[in-house]
C-alpha cells in the first residue's frame, strides 16, 4: 500500500473534518450530512482498497463492516432531530460499529489473538483503564433522564473491551501501531462521553468537540491498521 495514497486519503479526510467543523459552527443543516459523512466514507474507501491488495484478511474485513455501521450511525445522528426514531437506530448502528471494531482488534491480519494474552496486561494498567471508562459512565447514568441507562452502560462497556483488546496487542505489533490503536480507542471514549454530555447540556462547542474526537479516533484506528500493513511486520 503506497504511502502517497495514504497521504492523499489523509488530505481528503482533513478536508472533510474541516468542513464538518465549519458547518457545525454555522449550524447549516443542509450540508451537515455531506460534511460529517465525508471523512468516514473516505476511510471506508481506503480500507476497501487495502482489502483488495491484501487478499481479504479478517482484520480488514471486520474493520470495513465496522466503518459501514459507523457511517450509518453518523447519518442517523445528524438526522434524528428531524426523525425521532433515528435516535435509537443511530445508537444501534453505533453499538454494531463497536462490536465489529472489537472483532477487528481480535486479529492481527489473519492471526487471531488468544485470550491468554490478557495475562500480559499489568493489573495497574487495567485498573487505570477501568477508572477512565467507569467515571464518565457513572456520571452520564446519574444525569440521564431519558431512560438510556442500559445503553450507556453497554456502550461504555464495549469501549472498555476495545481498550483491553488494544492493550493486548503490545509486543505483537510495532510501537507506532500499538500507540495509535490505544489513542484511537481513548478518542472514541472521549467522543462518546462528549456527545452524550451534549444531549443534556446542548452546547455547540460540545458538538464540535465530539465530532473532532470521534472522527480523529476513526482516522487513527484506520491509520494504525495502515501502519501495520505498510511496515516490515507484515509479509
N, C-alpha and C positions, 0 to 999 in steps of 0.2 A: 504494500500500500504506500504510494508516494506521499512524501511529506508536503509536496506542493499542493496536492489535492486537499490534504488536511488543513493547510493554511487557508486555502480558498474557502473551504467549508466554514472555517472559524470566522472568516471575514463576513460571510453571509449571516452567520449566527449572531455576530456582534451587531450587525445592521438591524436584524430583526429585534434584538433585545433593546437597542436604542429606540427603534420605532415604538415598541411597547411602552417604554417609559415616557416618551414624548406624548403618545396618545393618552396615556393614563393621566398625565399632568393636565391635559386639555379636556379630559373627560369626553372625548369624541367617540361615541359608541360605534358608529358605523364602520370604522376601520379597526376597531379594537380586536376583532376576531382575527383579521389578517395579521396584525402586528403581534398578537400573542401567540398565534399558532406557527408563524413563520420559523422561529428558532427550532421548534420541535420537529417540524416537517423536514427541515434541512438535516437535522441529526438523523432522522429515520432514513432518509435517502442515503446518507453516508454509511450507516450501518448495513443497509441492504447491499451497498457496493462492496463492503468488506465481506459480507456473507458470500457473495458470488466469487470473490477472489480467494477465500479460504475454504471453499468447498463445504459450506453449510454445517459448520460445527455447532454444537448445542449451546454454548455460551452466547454466541451471537444471535442464534435463532430466538432464544428466550428474551434476550435484550430487545430485539426488534418487536416482539409481541408486547413487551412492557412499554416501549415507546409509543406503540399504536394506541394502547389504552391511555397513556399519558396525554396524547393528542385529543382523544375523545373527552378526557376529563377536563382539559383546558377549555375545549369548546363548550362543555356543559357549564363550567364556572362562569364564563363570560356571557352566557345566555340565561342563567337561572333567575336573573332579575325580571326577565320577561316571561319565562315559563317556570313556574314554581316546581314542577315535577323534575326539572333538570337538576335541582339541587341534590336530590337523592341519587339520581342517575350519575351525576358527576362524581359524587362520593364513592359510588360503587366502582366506577371506572378507575378512580384513584387507588382504591384498595387492590384491584386487579393488577394495576401497574406495579405496585409494590410487591405483590406475590410473584410476578414474573421476574422482577429485578432480583428478588431473593433466589429464585430458581437460577438466574444467570450467575449470581455470585457463588452458587454451589459448584460451579465448574470453572476450571482454568482450561480454556479451549474445550477439548472433548474429555478432559480428565475430571472425574467427579471427586470433590474433596471429601475425605472421610470425616465422620462425626468426631472421631478420636482427636482431630486437630484442635478441638476445644480445650484440651488439656494444656496446650501450649500458651494459652492466654493467661497472663498473671491475674490473680484474684483482684488486686488493687485496680487494674485497668477495667475489669468487669464491673466493679462497684462504681467507679467514676462514670462509666458509660450508662449504667443503670440510673444513677442520680441525674445525669444530663438529660435523659429522656423522661424520667419519672416526674421531676419537678414541674415541667411545663404541662404534662398530662394532668397532674393533680390540680394545678391552677385552673386549667380550662374546664375540667369537670366541675370544679367548685363554682365557677361563674356561669356555667351553661344553664340556660333557661329554655332550651329548645327540645329537650329530651334526647339529645345526641350523645349522652354519656357513653353508651356502649360503643358507638362509632369512634369516639375519641380514644377510648382505651384500646380498641382493636387497632386503630391507625398507628398510634404511637408504640404499641407492642410490635407491630411489623417494622417500624423504624429501628427498634432495639435489635430485632433479629437481623435486619440488614447490617447494622453496625457490627454485631458479633461476627457475621459471615465475612465482612470486610476485614476484620482483625485477624481471622484465622488464615488469611492469605499471606501474612507476614512470613518471610523466608522462602515462600514458594514463588513469589514474583519479585521484580526489582523494586527498589525503594520508591522510585517515581510512580510506578503503577500502584503500589500499596498506599502511599500517602494521598494520591489523588482520589483513590476509591474511598478511603476513610473520610476525606474532606467533603466529597460529594454527598455521602450519607448524612454528615453533620449539617450540610447546607439544606438537604431535604427536610431534616428535622426542624431547623430554624424557620425554613419557609412555611412548613405546615403550621408551626406554632403562630407565626406572624399572621398567616391567612385566617386561622381560626380566631385569633385575638381581634382581628378587624371585624369579624362577624358581630362582635359585641361593642367595640369602640367606634367603628365606622370612621376611619381616618385615612385620607388619601395617601399620606406618607406610608402607612402600614401596607396599603395595597401595592404601592410601588416597590417597597422593600420585599414583600412576599414574592412578587414576580421576579425580582432580581435574584433573590436567594434560590428560588425554585429552578429558574432557567440556568443559573450558574451551576447548580447541582447536576442538572441534566447534562450540561456540557462536560463537566468534569468526569461524570460517570462514563460517558461515551469516550472521552479523551483517554481515560485510564485504560480502556479496552484497546484503543488505538496504540497507545504506548507499548502495550504488551505485544501486540501482533507486529508492530514495527521494529521491535527490538530483537536482539540476538537470542532472547529466551525462547522464541517461537520458531520452530523449523517446520 
